[in-house]
Amino acid sequence: MATDADDAPLLAEEPLRPGACSRELELREFHDRYVIRSLDGEGRGFAVARSDGSLRTLSPEEAAAGSDCKVSRIYGVAGIIKLLAGSYVLVITSRNDAGSYQGSPVYHANSMKFLCCNEALKHLTSQEKRDEAYFMSLLRIAESTCGLYYSYDRDLTLNLQRASKLAAGRLHKPLWKQADPRFVWNKNLLEELIETKSAQFTLKDTPVRITLFSRRCNRRLGTRMWRRGANLEGATANFVETEQMIEYEGFTSSFIQVRGSIPLLWEQIVDLSYKPRLSVIEHEETPKVVQRHFHDLSQRYGETLVLDLTDKRGDEGNLSNAFAAEMEKIPSVRYVHFDFHHVCGGGNFDNLQVLYSQIEECIQKQGYFLINSKGEILLEQNGVVRSNCIDCLDRTNVTQSFLARKSLDSQLQRMGALSMFESISLSDNINDTFKKLWVEHGDELSLEYAGSYALKGDLVRYGRQTLPGLIKDGMSALSRYYLNNFHDGVRQDALDLISGYYTVSQGRPFEIGGFESASYLPVASAIIVGGITATTFTLSQAGRNAQHFISSFIFAGLTAGVVALVKANGKHFCSRPRLCGLI
């Protein structure tokens, strides 16, 4: 059966065994059951009861039987989730080819659909029906999740170095048992946020393939404003492992970088302002949280170099100073602060060379991973650079792309594609291909976390800011503002439900407190717009009639009062998560 990246068909491990999965499936919808069968000639299949979601293995004859049904093509079963009224099965309804990884095709899930097995809905109480309706609305949001990639026969969750060093016995296990659970989108239902970008160019008449894999961790999964910092276990928001893999003349190498939110307990609650205030949460566990985070990194990657790209002024400065103070307690980890906005002010990307001069020796010491055509390990990466700004998006992506280009030169020089004094920057075509790859990569990660395209893409593509880039950044910033304030609370609930952070159970209704933005904000907005319009009109007539001046004063006062009310209650007018807390 078609499955996600870890080859783990949660619904049908017996009838459709991992390691023998089908690329295409047929979905038959009967009045009492769904039948999902492979199209690989073996006719394997299973049935899901529409009443309660129970599973039953079918023989090839049973799977092919029946004609009074709706028939459609699907490309995978991603998992199952149980709510109050029954179960819901998530299937992949369309896909497209996204490239390849070590010779195996990688697909992007274009669209998904939940199949409802919820006949118990009629037996629920009125409160449970309201809760179920909300949960179902979250599933519809999950159906449109972007950036999900999968392979039928290759584990995408392991970087090249880890995969090459797997114990021989583990290689014979199904992919879902080999997979790194941090990067499996449908771990609960099975959640794996992986996106892949690849490109090809020619050096010395020989093709070179460069591929970016970014694996987004699910331990503190969420949206930009509602998942900040770390949880008590040390897992951080927007933690992403990015692998830059190069293939040339039988050699394959990879360079790993990671990013993640500042590993303190902190929040930034939306309140209708463009840039909500940052707040560090005072907690006795904070030192242990930081220690747990970096202990985990050292165990997985080795020596860690931390690049903090935040400002040294304002709220960012306070957060950065708190981070620096905690890092002084961990002497085994090198911490480097680099005020990106100050040093690279005016969009001068090349000023990152100032940072690279400070850390070049450490970067070279960490190295990269390299194997030959026989699979023999020639070099290993002995550490990792962990970069962060506030969102771990725009400044972080620019900086990571700079370090990746430096490593790419070293990788190609070691493979013999470049001489020791050559660089890809000497070739406009190759350099442009590399930059385009990282711009698209930054956009993908930003869409996942913030809901909009990345900012500062021009710095990666051109090394400077352009007018079209400024316009694009402005549109993306407005999009982020809207989504953060009026959409991401519900989206956060959808992620918490799908990933298993919130467990649905009978007799556990959730309460809706405060104002509801969907009900009150449109009314307030209409009053404000109407008040401004009426004030403007009456002022234009004030010279003709003193009564118009009094009317203008009344309308202006009413408008100002509503604006003050909205501003004072900004947090209540915004979309907020209902299911889980912030930490």
Secondary structure, DSSP 8 states (H G I E B T S, - for coil): ----TT---TT-TTTS-TTS--S-EEEEE-SSEEEEEE-SSS--EEEEETTT--EEEE-HHHHH---SSEEEEE-EEEEEEE-SS-EEEEEEEEEEEEEEETTEEEEEEEEEEEEEE-GGGGGS-HHHHHHHHHHHHHHHHHHT----EE-SSS--SS-HHHHHT--HHHHTS-HHHHS-GGG-BBSSS-B-EEEEEEEEEEETTEEEEEEEEEEE-STT---TTTS-SB-TTS-BTT-EEEEEEEEETTEEEEEEEEE---SS-EE----SSSS---EE---TTHHHHHHHHHHHHHHHHSEEEEEE---SSHHHHHHHHHHHHHHTT-TTSEEEE--HHHHTTTT-GGGHHHHHHHHHHHHHHH--EEE-TT--EEE---EEEEEE-SSSSHHHHHHHHHHHHHHHHHHHHHHTSS-TT--GGG-HHHHHHHHHHHHHHHHHHHHHHTSS--S-HHHHHTSS--HHHHHHHHHHHHHHHHHHHHTHHHHHHHHHHHHTSS---TT------S--HHHHHHHHHHHHHHHHHHHHHHHHTTTT-HHHHHHHHHHHHHHHHHHHHHHHTHHHHS---SSS---
